[in-house]
Structure formats: structure tokens, C-alpha cells
Amino acid sequence: MKRKEFNELRDLSPEELIRKELGLREELFNLQMQRGVSQLENPRRIRDVRKDVARIQTIIREQKIREAASSPAREA
């Protein structure tokens, strides 16, 4: 994923990010299956997809932290 695409992800809603993450996880599963039966053409693609999943998870976490910081603190 290029930096430009990564920055565009920050503009997506949490639901869209989760949908994109699920799609990447499905792709990762398929790539691992292909590797298992020796049909994988580009082994580096597995690494790239794993990193893309991590990037999306990071953005989701950042959004949650930002949302928690913007809401007023609750007292016990």
C-alpha cells in the first residue's frame, strides 16, 4: 500500500475500515492456502497484506483514542 493510499484510509469511517480489513484477511487466508499447495506466484504479497491489515488496525485504534479524548471524562 502506498503512502497516498494509506492517508486516504484515514478518511474512511470505522465501518468501512473494518470491511476493508475483513477483505484483506480473506485475501491473506487465500494467499496462505496457495502457499500451502505451492501455487503462490508472489510470496512477498503475504507480507504486504499482513502489513496492510496492521495499518488498518492502527488507524481504527487511533480513531478510537481520538474519539475517547474528545468525549468528556466520566466520573465514577
C-alpha positions as CSV (number, residue, x, y, z in Angstrom):
1,M,0.0,0.0,0.0
2,K,1.4,3.3,-1.0
3,R,1.6,6.3,1.4
4,K,-1.1,8.1,-0.6
5,E,-3.5,5.1,-0.2
6,F,-2.6,4.9,3.5
7,N,-3.5,8.5,4.0
8,E,-6.8,8.0,2.2
9,L,-7.7,5.3,4.6
10,R,-7.7,7.8,7.5
11,D,-10.7,9.5,5.8
12,L,-12.8,6.3,5.9
13,S,-15.4,5.5,8.6
14,P,-14.7,2.8,11.1
15,E,-17.3,0.5,9.4
16,E,-15.5,1.0,6.0
17,L,-12.2,0.2,7.6
18,I,-13.5,-2.9,9.2
19,R,-14.9,-4.1,5.9
20,K,-11.6,-3.4,4.2
21,E,-9.7,-5.3,6.9
22,L,-12.0,-8.3,6.5
23,G,-11.4,-8.3,2.8
24,L,-7.6,-8.2,3.4
25,R,-7.8,-11.0,5.9
26,E,-9.7,-13.1,3.4
27,E,-7.1,-12.4,0.8
28,L,-4.4,-13.3,3.3
29,F,-6.1,-16.6,4.0
30,N,-6.3,-17.4,0.3
31,L,-2.6,-16.5,-0.2
32,Q,-1.6,-18.8,2.7
33,M,-3.6,-21.6,1.2
34,Q,-1.9,-21.0,-2.2
35,R,1.5,-21.1,-0.4
36,G,0.5,-24.4,1.2
37,V,-0.1,-26.1,-2.1
38,S,2.8,-24.4,-3.8
39,Q,0.8,-22.2,-6.2
40,L,1.8,-18.9,-4.8
41,E,3.4,-16.7,-7.5
42,N,4.4,-13.8,-5.3
43,P,5.4,-14.7,-1.7
44,R,6.0,-11.1,-0.8
45,R,2.3,-10.4,-1.2
46,I,1.6,-12.2,2.0
47,R,3.9,-9.8,3.9
48,D,2.4,-6.8,2.2
49,V,-1.2,-7.9,3.1
50,R,-0.2,-8.5,6.7
51,K,1.3,-5.0,6.9
52,D,-1.8,-3.5,5.3
53,V,-4.0,-5.3,7.9
54,A,-1.8,-3.8,10.7
55,R,-2.0,-0.4,9.2
56,I,-5.8,-0.5,9.1
57,Q,-5.9,-1.7,12.7
58,T,-3.6,1.2,13.7
59,I,-6.0,3.7,12.1
60,I,-9.0,2.1,13.8
61,R,-7.2,2.4,17.2
62,E,-6.2,6.0,16.5
63,Q,-9.8,6.9,15.8
64,K,-11.0,5.2,19.0
65,I,-8.4,7.1,21.0
66,R,-9.3,10.4,19.3
67,E,-13.0,9.7,20.0
68,A,-12.3,8.9,23.7
69,A,-10.2,12.0,24.1
70,S,-12.9,14.3,22.6
71,S,-15.7,12.9,24.8
72,P,-15.9,14.4,28.3
73,A,-14.3,12.3,31.1
74,R,-16.7,10.2,33.1
75,E,-16.5,10.4,36.9
76,A,-17.0,7.3,39.0
